[in-house]
Every structure is written in structure tokens, then in C-alpha cells.
Amino acid sequence: MNIQSTVPLNNGIPIPWLGLGVYQSEPGDETRTAVRWAIEAGYRHVDTAAFYGNEESVAQGIRDSGIDRSEIFVTTKLWNDDHGYDRVMTAFDESRRRLDCDVIDLFLIHWPMKGKYLDSWRAFEKLYADEKIRAIGVSNFLEVHLEPLLADFDVVPAVNQVEWHPRVLQRPLVDFCRSKGIQFQAWSPLGRAKYLDDPTLTTIAERHGKSPAQVLIRWDLEHEVVTIPKSVTRERIVSNADVFDFSLSADEIASIDALDRDERFGPHPLEFCG
């Protein structure tokens, strides 16, 4: 495995295991340069969203890199105000314009807004059938949101992107997604750096000559979870990708798993989505 290694989604489309997240990256030079640095470091996967306000900057960073857009896997997301069949169509076209591309690699429903997301998925299926999106998926969906979607529609989400790190493992959700062929993906894989000084992580990091952040990213990969750590610092972007020259033992993985506290640092979907 290396920085450009991929895993096939349930429709056969390959997604790189490691990507750059740009949540809270400022539009303009900050996001543009972060994306360019990431691509220069070997990344071929960038995750953005309409809500982040930096899709245009992501597109500019890709252009600045000199790497053809077709070589970069780009994810964006539908924001909560744009649910509903017609609004999805308009929002998608706006994202596609901002990203300066004809086809988006992965389009996600950002949050499962109550009473709205099923109608939105109908539009997602249409866009997918029209080959305007290579894969469609969801974000922040729990089993209670996935079950009616799976029951009522033909296309199974390719990805479920959720908050996932050692403090919130969501084991039943992971198992459910895998049983349905839905690739699990982690946002906030470093837990917003709130516990990188945990003795379990620092001890393992010292053993491997790595940083706690690198250990966490490697832990994601060992669990076969696609991960998108965010940084706007060139040194950290490069460091976050330096995780393919070591592996964790079964005991080390188990000791990190034991940090689970069901502790979220972002919103709980049931509380946030109504």
C-alpha cells in the first residue's frame, strides 16, 4: 500500500485510501495552496463540500498542481438547505461549476435531514444514472437513516462518511455498512487533536518513530477505513501521508480500540438533523 493505493467502491470505482480534507480551510490562498501541496506530496484525493465555501479554491489548487483533473478523486457534498429533488439538481450544477469539472467523483448527502433526504436520494440516483457522478453516497448516516434508503431505492450508497476516531468507534454502524457493501470513511480522524497526547498513542508512536497523528491515520488504514485528515500546513500534509512504511500489531490496534468512549467532537446526527 502507498499514498495512491485505492479500494474499489461497490460499483467498482476506485477511491484512494488517503485524502486531504479541507473542512474549515479558508477559501482562497489557504485552501488553494493546501491542495497543491497535497498533490505535490502524492495525494490523489480531496474532500470538500458546498458548505465549506472552498470548492472553487480546491479547483484552483488542482489546476495549480499541473496534474490532470482526471487523476484526482474529488468528493463534495449536498448541504442541508438544498434537500429536495429540484434543489439537489441546482446545487449539484453549482458545485460542478465551482469545481470546474463535468463529472464529480463522489457526491454525498452531507447530513440526513429528517423528512428530506429520501427525496434528495432520488435526485442522486438520477444524476448517477445520467453519469454526472461516478459514485453517490452519504455522510453522518446512522443505521436508522440507512435502512429506509436501502429499502426504498435501487442504488446502495457507495460511502458513508462519519466522525470516526478511537474515541467514537461506532462498531455496530461499521458492521452494518460493511454488511451492505458501503465503504466506511472517517472525518475528523485525528479527533480534532484533542487527545494526541494520550499515553497509549504516544507510546506506540515512540515505538515506531512516528507521531501520534501518523499512528491514528495508520490505525484507520489497518481498519480498512478511508481517511481524510485535514491540514493547511505543508509539513503536516506531508507528515500525514508518511504512514505507509510501518504497520501496527494486533495488540497495538486493540489498545487503540480500547480508547473508545462514545465521545463525539462534532454533532450527533439524531440531534442535528431533527
Phi, psi and omega in degrees: 000141175218184188298337181256009177294147185233165172234136179286134173284178186292352174252008178092351180289129180278133175242132178297140180299325184243135177219174175260124172270145181235024175298131181065016168278127185296136174302150180101217188300323184298309180290317182302313182288325178299316179295317180296316178299318181297314181295321176297329179279355177112352178299145175227029185210123178230134182244120178229192179196153176303320183297334182288337179073017184233021180300318179297323180290325174299314180299319180293320178298321177295316178298317181298332184290336183082357177272137182299139181306326182295343181270354183251127177275116184245127175249138167223175190221150176278127180277165188297330181284352188248021177288159183104144189308304185293320182292327175300315182300317179293315181297321179297313180299323179292318177296318180297322177295314181296325180277354176056050179213151179281323184234127176268137185291315182216126179242125184244146164284119189295315179218144181278076183296127187302132177076006185232328194289335179291319176296323178294322180296329176300319177291322177301316180298323179295314179298322179292316179298327179278004177061033173270348178225137180281331179205148178238148182201195186223168179219139178065028178269134172261177180303321183295335177273325183287324186301311179292329178294316179293328182285327191257350187231163183274323186269121176281132178308138179282332187218146164235112182260118185223166172294122184208120178199176187299342179274348179214085186280332179049051186304314179300323180292319177302311182297319180298312181299316181295326180292338181257002180078024180262121180290129178276137181224140185257124162258156187054048183294342179261011177058034181055030176059024185279344182219031179292347177266010178300133183303326178300314182289317182294323179295314179295319179299315179298322181298324183261358184068035182235173176271159174303323179297318178296323177297317181295319179294319177296322178300319175304311183296322177298330178272005181059044177246123175294139187224146186225068179298142181259136170201152173241009180258126185303315182300317181287324176301315178294316181298319181298338180267353183271062186230015185251010180248015176207167176219162180260144177285165177301322179293322179293318178298317180296323180290327176287319177304327184290353177282355182303128177231007188053044186250110178266149172252349174249183182293150171277130183305323181292331179273325186280329190259357178082000000 
